[in-house]
Amino acid sequence: MLLGYFGASYYLLPEESECEIHSPKLAWLQLGIFVFAALAAVVGYLFGIHEGREFLEQPFAIKILMAIAFIVFIYNVTMTVLKGRKTVVSIVLLLGLWGAMIFFLFAFYNPDNLALDKLYWWWVVHVWVEGVWELIMSAMLAFLLIKLTGVDREVIEKWLYVIVGFSLFSGLLGTGHHYYWIGTPEYWHWIGAVFSILEVVPFLR
């Protein structure tokens, strides 16, 4: 999925920004690092070399390579957006990509306490899927709607703001519905439940 996001961003952002990618060489370097890390992780799984955490079981060295690839990617796309035209689509996409990188860093924290481990584990697993990935997806869908339907950009961008607001804030706070069994304060239970419901509201139309 990350490779899909990387590739789509490299396709989308030059058109939105009306300029070329900042550095194609860095893009190839990032691709090579990430593919090598992914293949190394799969080989490690086959030989039982992993940290044992679901979805975050990559060995520490593999996580380092993934983080390096992420940083190279973020630098490349950020510089592309900064030197070109700024649109709502490109800014929302960039916000989502930065969020994906930042919240991945919590994968490096692996405490011995199981409750603490699960607290930060959900920060990666849940906030990625129902937080920052929603921003990335929304920006890409907005781009497709503008290109394929001919609807005015202003109309798409207005709805993009609504979806981003619901997805980002409800996705972050909705993480609390996973905290029921791990000893976190009770207020997280109702906050998580309420905002998890709010997250689906924009998609009920």
ABEGO torsion letter per residue (X at the ends): XAAAAAAAAAAAAAAAAGBBBABAAAAAAAAAAAAAAAAAAAAAAAAGBBAGBBGAABBAAAAAAAAAAAAAAAAAAAAAAAABBBBAAAAAAAAAAAAAAAAAAAAABBBABAAAAAAAAAAAAAAAAABAAAAAAAAAAAAAAAAAAGBBAAAAAAAAAAAAAAAAAAAAAAAAAAAAAAGBBAAAAAAAAAAAAAAAAAAAX
